[in-house]
Amino acid sequence: DNPLTASGFAAARARATLALGGFDTAESRAALQRLTGDADLALEARAALYRLTRARVHLLAIERAPAAQRRRAGWLLANYVERAGTPEATAAAARAREAERRASGTAATATPR
């Protein structure tokens, strides 16, 4: 689920899409906006757009990813979007990490009394 360590064409496209988030230009914003319509790259495009614009609509779209994309969305929230440094990005990253812990069965449990 980590596009930075995956190999192949799809992973390279995902990395390139995330890299566009480092260029705050009209061209990169336009390219990212177009990529939000690409089923394979929409999450990465929205993550990059959130980091550029801080527009909550992109953050919400990532958090509401379809079940089949939840792990990838969680990785993006916890490792890429959080770097935006906004309170809502930090909170979304924490929720993503907690969801991953629950999914993996490592969530903290209450100690019996």
C-alpha positions in Angstrom: 0.0 0.0 0.0 3.0 2.3 0.3 3.6 3.7 -3.2 7.1 4.9 -2.3 8.4 1.4 -1.8 6.3 -0.5 -4.4 7.6 -1.2 -7.9 6.0 -1.2 -11.3 4.2 1.2 -13.6 1.2 1.9 -11.3 3.5 2.7 -8.3 5.6 5.0 -10.5 2.4 6.8 -11.6 1.4 7.2 -7.9 4.8 8.6 -6.9 4.7 11.0 -9.8 1.2 12.2 -8.8 2.4 12.7 -5.2 5.4 14.6 -6.5 3.2 17.1 -8.3 2.1 18.2 -4.8 5.5 19.7 -4.4 5.0 22.3 -7.1 2.5 25.0 -6.3 1.9 26.1 -9.9 -1.3 26.5 -11.9 -0.1 23.6 -14.2 0.4 21.1 -11.4 -2.9 22.1 -9.8 -4.6 21.6 -13.1 -3.0 18.2 -13.7 -3.9 17.1 -10.2 -7.5 18.2 -10.6 -7.7 16.2 -13.8 -6.2 13.2 -12.0 -9.0 13.2 -9.4 -11.1 11.7 -12.1 -8.7 8.8 -12.6 -9.8 5.8 -10.5 -6.2 4.6 -10.1 -4.8 7.9 -9.0 -7.6 9.9 -7.5 -6.5 9.3 -3.9 -2.9 10.4 -4.6 -4.2 13.5 -6.6 -6.5 14.5 -3.7 -3.7 14.0 -1.2 -1.4 16.3 -3.3 -4.1 18.8 -3.8 -4.9 18.9 0.0 -1.2 19.6 0.7 -1.3 22.4 -1.8 -4.6 24.0 -1.1 -5.6 22.8 2.4 -9.1 22.4 0.9 -11.0 20.1 3.2 -13.0 18.5 0.3 -9.8 16.6 -0.7 -9.2 15.4 2.8 -12.8 14.2 3.2 -12.6 12.3 -0.2 -9.5 10.4 1.0 -11.2 9.6 4.3 -14.3 8.3 2.5 -12.3 6.0 0.1 -14.1 2.9 -0.9 -13.4 -0.2 1.2 -11.0 -1.6 -1.5 -8.8 1.5 -1.2 -8.9 2.0 2.6 -5.4 0.7 3.3 -3.9 3.0 0.6 -6.0 5.9 1.8 -4.8 5.3 5.4 -1.2 5.2 4.3 -1.6 8.5 2.4 -3.3 10.2 5.4 -0.7 8.9 7.9 2.4 9.5 5.8 1.7 12.2 3.2 -1.3 14.3 4.1 -0.2 14.7 7.7 2.8 16.7 6.6 0.4 19.5 5.6 0.6 20.4 9.3 -3.0 21.4 9.7 -5.0 20.2 12.7 -7.5 18.4 10.5 -4.6 16.5 8.7 -3.1 15.5 12.0 -6.5 14.3 13.3 -7.1 12.4 10.0 -3.7 10.7 10.3 -4.4 9.7 13.8 -7.7 8.2 12.8 -6.0 6.3 9.9 -3.4 4.9 12.2 -6.0 3.8 14.7 -8.0 2.1 11.9 -4.9 0.3 10.8 -4.2 -0.9 14.3 -7.8 -2.2 14.6 -7.6 -3.9 11.3 -4.3 -5.6 12.2 -5.6 -6.7 15.6 -3.0 -4.7 17.5 -5.4 -2.1 19.0 -4.9 -1.5 22.7 -7.5 -3.3 24.8 -8.8 -2.3 28.2 -7.2 -4.1 31.2 -9.8 -6.3 33.0 -10.4 -5.2 36.6 
